[in-house]
Amino acid sequence: MALKALDIYKILPKKNCKECGDPTCLTFAMKLASGKADVDLCPHLDDSAKSLLGATTRPPIRLIKIGVGERSFAVGEEFVLYRHDKTFYHPPGILFKVLDTQSDEEIASVTKRVRDEIFTRIGTDLRFNGIAIENSSGSAEKFAQAVATVEENADLPLVLISKNFEAFNEALVQVGSYQPLIHAATMENFREMCAIVKKHNCPLVIKAYGLEEFIVLAKSCSEEGVKKLVMDLCPQSLGDYIMLSTAVRQLAITRAVPDLGYPVYFDAANSQLQDAAIALGIIKYASIIITPPLPVASAKAALTLRQNIYTDPQKPIQMNPGLYRVGAPGKDAPVLMTVNFSLTFFTLEGYLESSRIPCFLLIVDTEGLSVLTSVAAGKLNETLVHDSIKKFDVENEVSHKTLIIPGYSAPLSGRIEEVTGWKVMVGPRDAAEIGKYLQEEWKKQ
């Protein structure tokens, strides 16, 4: 059972030395109680105290970072079994797999695609995370060459997959400082694998069959001094993956088996139902997903699903309030006001672009609520509109004082006119009609 902050504080040294990064031991205790800090940050705890606190205060799933630099990513540190209970925090890294038996040109092509390809959806740039390189040739020299080819073309997080210790040594000479994820340690080779990753401070995948074997292997690697672990559950089918990943997540979240509290690795490239496997991994707790390069349609679907699952269900996706331009509006262009709910913004923006009428979009801060909801909740009101016009200097952008408001905010039109001094026109309720509205109504002005 998790300890409360005051119980943790009693165990801490109470030095207020700030070496953990917090101003006081009580602040550190509160973070430990909420799972937002690691007990290893305190340099004054003895091993017995760390062992006692670590089992109850660490995030139930450890945070693991893959790579270094701008494109690095973190996985793990999840606290709930179901997204609607709170939220999921760290989206899974999706990496394209290449083989060292492929030509340098093929490997470079995949690498450049991951480096450059971006899909933009509701204002967010979506992209794949890195490259997994498999030593399918068995040759250390070919493996090192494939790794070098990737490195020559991009600075991306890597997963290195091999059964050859010499291949790892050759590859890590080139990329060890970039902390790639190493696949994989087993009950037979974990001591040698731990020695390799400790030398380069890399995270390590552990591979076992059955939860009992995972517990033993995780403890063994931890005793060897390797704590940055990721678990390859080795599922025999998609159904087997669901069963194993769910069991691991339940046991980790409830802290029933802390030794299973590590992110999960899933190789979707081994499934005949590749798209289904990727979707299943995203939905059911995979933190590292390996896949062959995907067709554009499948790529967009995977990135969109990941974005949907890993947005906070308690916090609407919001646009930054401000004055946005559609096209190249002049001084006589219409000004349309709407809320900062992202879906509203991008839907309206799309129809405005289709109308080919340059205009201004005044986005006001309704805390991400839709027009109808924000009107009902009192978040959208005449004072907010007045303050937004002043804040974003709308009066100096146009030569008129006419504002078009959404149809669902029509009850506010009179009060907005009174407070702002602007003429208010009530637009359509359906954004699809905005082009026709501007053609017929705005041009009468």
C-alpha positions, 0 to 999 in steps of 0.5 A: 500500500502506498504511504502518505506524505507525512509517513514518508517524511518521517523516514526522510533525513529532514536535512532540507539540503535541496540536493534532490531538487526540492526546497524541503524534505516535506516537498520531496515527500509530497512528490514521492507520495504522488509518484512524481519523484524517485527515491533515488534522488535523495543522496542521504537515504540508506539502502533499507530506507530506499528499499522501503520507500521505493516499493511504495513511492516510485511511479508504478511503471518506471519512466524510461528515456530512449535516445538523447537530444531533440528527438528523444522520447520517454515512455512509462510512468503511467498511473491508471489502467483506463484512460478515463480514470485520469489520463495516459501520459507518455505516448508509445514510441513507434519505430520503423524497422530496417534489416542490416541485410538491406542496402545502404540506399534502402536503409537511408531512405527509411531513415530520411522518411522518419526524419522528415515525415510529419502529419499535422492534425488539429494543430499538432505535428505527428511523426514517428519516433526512430529506427529499429535496426535488426542484425538479421545477417548475424554479422557484426560488421554488417550490423555496424554498417547499418547503424552507421548508415542510419547515423549518417542520415539522421539523429534519431532514437534507435533500437538495436536488435541482435543476438550477437554480443560482438555486433552490439559492441561494434555498433555501440562504439558509434552510437553508445553515447546516444543511449539506444534501446538494446534488445534483448536480455534473457535468462541465459545471457543477462549478465553479459547484456547488463555489462554491455548496457552499463558501459554505455548507460543504455536502456535494456529490453528483457525477454522472457516467457511467462510472468514468473520468469519476467519477475526473476529476470527483472530482479536479476538485472536490477541486482546487476545494476541495470534498472532501465528495463523494457519488457518484451512479452513474447506474445504468440498471438494478438490475443496472447498479447492482450492477456499478457499486457493487461495482466502486467499493467494491472499488477504494476498499477496496483503495485501487487508485483512491483518487479513488473513495473516496466514499459512494454515492448511490442514487435508488430512487424511479426504479426500477419495482421500488422495494422491491427497489431499496431492499433492493439499495441497503442490501445493496450499498453505498449510503450515501444512499437516496432513496425516495418515502414508503413504505407501512408494511409496506415501511417496516418491511421496509427499516428491519429489513433495514438494522438487520440488515446494519449490526449487528456480526456479531462482537458479539451484540446485548445488553440492559443487565443489570438487573431489568426489570418486566413489567406491574406486579409486586407483592412476591409476583410471580415472578422469572425469570432469563435472559441478556442476549442481546436476542433471548432477552429480547424473545422471553421478554418477549413471551410473559410479556406475553401471559400477563398475569402480572406478574413481574420479569425478572432479566437477567444479563450473559453478554456477549450469549450465549444461554442454552445457549451461555453455560452451555456457555462458563461465562459463566452460573454461580452466582456471576454469578447471586448477584452479579446478585441483590445488585447489582440489589437483587432481595431488596428487590423481592419478599417471597420468595426463589424464582428461576425459571431457564431450562430449558437452565440446569437443570444449574446449579440446585443450585449456584445454590441453594447460593450464593444461598440462593434456592429455584430452579425450573427453567422450560421450555426453550421460551419459548412455554411460560412462560405455561402454566408460570407458571399451573400451577407458580408458583401452587402456591407 
